[in-house]
Amino acid sequence: MPTAPETPEPRRPPKRGGRMGDQAAVEEVPVWLELNGVQAVTWMCTPDLLEELAVGWLAGEGYIEAIDELRLRPCATDLGFWAEVPAHRVAAVTAEGRKPVLASGCGAVSIFLADADSFAPASRRGDPPPPEALRALFQAMFAGGERYRDTGGIHAAALTDGISLTTHAEDIGRHNAVDKVIGAALLARRPVAGLGLLVTGRISAELAAKAARAGIAWVATPSVPSTLAVEIARRTGMVLVGRAVSGTPALHGAPSAISYPLSDKLSDPTDSPTDSG
């Protein structure tokens, strides 16, 4: 009588400078937000820094500029929040006439994106640091990636003053990670305007819009920006840095006072997460 084939030995995912479990998986849960009595959003996200996620999302969407404008209450029996903000803030966002779109990554995420022309033109907000300093900042962000070392499949974001990281977060969605670091800064009453933002995935239009509304000066990624993200950055005075970890960094968006020499090659990115999703 034939016997069943032997069960193959479990194969571990390749390591990137850290440990990974045999059955590595990233947590994903739904978290809802009700804004001024109306259901606003449900995130599919990694279940930590959820207050920061809610605050950062509200700031990135233009509903608040400071934590004092917000009253946020968590639900005691479910993963969700009730938020109250001034009515004129909601009216201003509604007046922009943002279009519902399907986000360009991290799963089927419906968002409302404003046209680039809806952003007020602005002068350059600030410049990113030189490539060697930018690389050191990314190394610091990667080193703090506890979940990335465990699973190899998560996004990260960090705010920086160009010298060190001020806030850091990981999430299954790159937009969520950005919301979390902005929210953490607002909760700590630290200014966000003029800071830089590091992200591990491509800089999409919706991510550029969040950064622009929060007052971010520049955004850098090991990946690349989208063309619409570049247009939003150009109009709002942000600088976008693509290929910031390896190869030749490229500057996009607002005219920068600095330029990266074509000969300035950075190291191989094999130890760094460069997911494009």
C-alpha positions in Angstrom: 0.0 0.0 0.0 1.5 3.4 -0.9 2.3 5.6 1.9 1.7 9.4 2.2 4.7 11.5 1.2 6.7 12.8 4.1 6.0 16.3 5.3 8.7 18.6 4.1 10.8 20.4 6.6 9.5 23.9 7.2 11.4 26.5 5.3 12.4 29.7 7.1 12.1 33.0 5.2 15.5 34.5 4.4 16.8 36.7 7.1 17.7 40.4 6.7 20.0 40.9 9.6 17.7 39.5 12.2 15.5 36.8 13.4 12.3 35.5 11.8 9.9 32.8 13.0 9.1 29.7 11.0 5.5 30.9 10.5 6.2 34.6 10.2 3.0 36.7 9.9 2.1 40.3 10.4 -0.9 41.2 12.6 -3.8 42.9 10.8 -7.0 44.1 12.5 -9.8 46.5 11.6 -10.0 49.7 13.7 -12.8 52.3 13.1 -13.1 56.0 13.6 -16.3 58.0 14.0 -15.9 61.7 13.4 -18.5 64.2 14.8 -21.0 61.4 14.8 -20.4 60.1 11.3 -18.4 57.0 10.4 -15.2 58.3 8.8 -12.7 55.4 8.2 -11.9 51.9 9.1 -8.2 51.0 9.0 -6.8 47.6 8.4 -3.7 48.0 10.5 -1.2 46.6 13.0 -2.8 46.9 16.4 -0.4 49.2 18.3 -0.1 53.0 18.6 -3.8 53.2 17.7 -4.3 56.6 19.4 -1.4 57.9 17.4 -2.9 56.4 14.3 -6.2 58.2 14.8 -4.6 61.5 15.7 -2.2 61.3 12.8 -4.9 60.4 10.3 -7.0 63.4 11.4 -4.0 65.7 11.0 -3.0 64.2 7.6 -6.5 64.6 6.3 -6.7 68.2 7.4 -9.2 67.9 10.2 -6.8 69.2 12.9 -3.5 71.1 13.1 -3.0 70.8 16.9 -4.0 68.3 19.5 -6.0 70.9 21.4 -8.6 70.9 18.5 -9.4 67.3 19.1 -11.5 65.3 21.7 -10.8 61.6 21.2 -12.5 58.8 23.1 -11.6 55.1 22.7 -14.4 52.5 22.6 -14.2 50.2 25.6 -15.5 47.1 23.9 -14.1 47.4 20.4 -11.1 48.6 18.5 -12.4 52.1 17.6 -12.6 55.7 18.5 -15.1 58.6 18.7 -13.5 61.9 17.6 -14.9 65.4 17.9 -13.3 68.3 16.0 -14.6 71.9 15.3 -17.4 71.8 12.7 -15.6 74.4 10.5 -12.7 71.9 10.1 -15.0 69.3 8.7 -16.7 71.9 6.5 -13.3 72.9 5.0 -12.3 69.4 4.2 -15.7 68.7 2.7 -15.4 71.8 0.5 -12.3 70.5 -1.1 -14.4 68.0 -3.0 -12.0 65.2 -2.7 -12.5 62.3 -5.1 -12.9 58.7 -3.8 -10.1 56.6 -5.2 -8.5 53.2 -4.7 -5.1 53.7 -3.1 -2.1 52.5 -5.1 -0.8 50.0 -2.6 -1.2 48.1 0.7 -4.4 46.4 -0.4 -7.7 47.7 -1.5 -7.9 50.9 0.5 -10.5 53.5 -0.4 -9.5 57.0 0.3 -10.5 60.6 -0.7 -7.7 62.4 -2.5 -7.7 66.1 -3.3 -6.4 67.4 -6.7 -2.9 68.8 -6.6 -4.5 72.2 -7.6 -6.4 72.2 -4.3 -3.2 72.8 -2.4 -2.1 76.4 -1.9 1.2 77.1 -3.7 4.1 77.4 -1.3 7.8 78.1 -1.4 10.4 75.4 -0.5 9.9 74.2 3.1 13.4 72.9 3.6 16.1 70.6 2.3 16.9 67.0 3.1 20.4 66.2 4.6 23.2 65.0 2.3 23.2 61.3 1.2 25.6 60.0 3.9 23.4 61.6 6.7 20.2 60.4 5.0 21.6 56.9 4.8 22.5 57.0 8.6 18.9 58.0 9.4 17.5 55.1 7.4 19.9 52.7 9.2 18.6 54.0 12.5 15.0 53.5 11.4 15.7 49.9 10.1 17.5 49.1 13.4 14.4 50.1 15.4 12.2 47.8 13.3 11.3 45.1 15.8 8.4 43.7 13.8 10.5 43.8 10.6 13.2 41.7 12.2 10.5 39.2 13.3 8.5 38.9 10.0 10.3 40.7 7.1 7.0 42.0 5.9 6.0 45.3 7.4 6.4 49.0 6.6 8.0 51.7 8.7 8.1 55.5 9.0 10.0 58.0 11.0 10.0 61.7 11.6 13.4 63.3 11.7 15.0 66.7 12.2 17.8 65.7 9.8 20.1 64.7 12.7 18.2 62.0 14.6 14.8 60.3 14.6 12.1 61.9 16.7 9.3 59.4 16.3 9.2 55.9 14.7 6.4 53.4 13.9 5.7 50.2 12.0 2.5 49.0 10.4 1.2 46.7 7.7 0.2 49.8 5.7 2.7 52.5 4.8 0.0 55.2 5.2 -0.8 53.9 8.7 2.9 54.1 9.7 3.0 57.7 8.5 -0.2 58.6 10.4 1.3 57.0 13.6 4.5 59.0 13.6 2.7 62.3 12.9 0.1 61.4 15.6 2.9 60.6 18.1 4.5 64.0 17.6 1.2 65.8 18.0 0.3 63.9 21.2 3.7 64.8 22.6 3.1 68.4 21.5 6.2 68.4 19.3 6.0 70.5 16.2 5.8 68.6 12.9 6.2 71.4 10.4 9.6 71.6 8.9 10.6 68.0 9.8 11.6 65.3 7.4 9.8 62.0 6.9 11.3 58.6 6.1 9.2 55.9 4.6 9.9 52.3 3.4 7.5 52.1 0.4 6.9 54.2 -2.6 5.8 57.8 -2.1 2.3 57.8 -3.4 0.0 60.7 -4.1 -2.1 60.1 -0.9 1.1 59.8 1.2 2.5 63.1 -0.3 -0.9 64.8 0.5 -0.7 63.6 4.1 2.8 64.9 4.5 1.9 68.2 2.8 -1.0 68.9 5.1 1.1 68.1 8.1 3.8 70.6 7.1 6.5 68.1 6.3 9.5 69.7 4.5 10.8 66.6 2.7 10.1 62.9 2.3 12.6 60.2 1.5 12.3 56.6 0.5 14.5 53.7 -0.7 11.9 53.3 -3.5 10.5 56.1 -5.8 7.7 58.7 -5.8 4.7 58.6 -8.1 4.3 61.4 -10.7 1.2 62.8 -8.9 3.2 62.8 -5.6 5.9 64.8 -7.4 3.2 67.3 -8.6 1.8 67.7 -5.1 5.3 68.2 -3.7 6.2 70.8 -6.3 3.1 72.8 -5.6 3.4 72.6 -1.8 7.1 73.2 -1.5 8.1 69.7 -0.4 11.2 67.9 -1.7 10.9 64.2 -2.4 14.0 61.9 -2.3 13.9 58.7 -4.3 16.4 55.8 -4.1 17.7 57.3 -0.9 19.4 54.1 0.4 21.2 52.8 -2.7 22.3 54.0 -6.1 22.0 57.6 -6.9 19.5 59.5 -4.8 17.1 61.6 -6.9 15.5 64.9 -5.8 11.9 65.6 -7.0 9.2 68.2 -6.3 10.1 71.7 -5.1 13.4 73.1 -6.3 16.1 72.3 -3.8 19.0 74.4 -2.7 21.2 71.3 -2.7 22.0 68.7 -5.3 23.3 65.2 -5.0 26.3 64.5 -7.2 25.8 61.7 -9.7 28.9 60.0 -8.5 27.6 59.7 -4.9 26.7 56.0 -4.8 25.4 54.5 -1.5 25.7 51.0 -0.3 23.8 47.9 -1.4 20.3 47.8 0.1 20.1 44.1 0.8 19.8 44.6 4.6 17.1 47.2 4.2 13.3 46.9 3.5 12.6 48.5 0.2 9.0 47.2 -0.5 7.3 49.1 -3.3 3.8 48.4 -2.0 
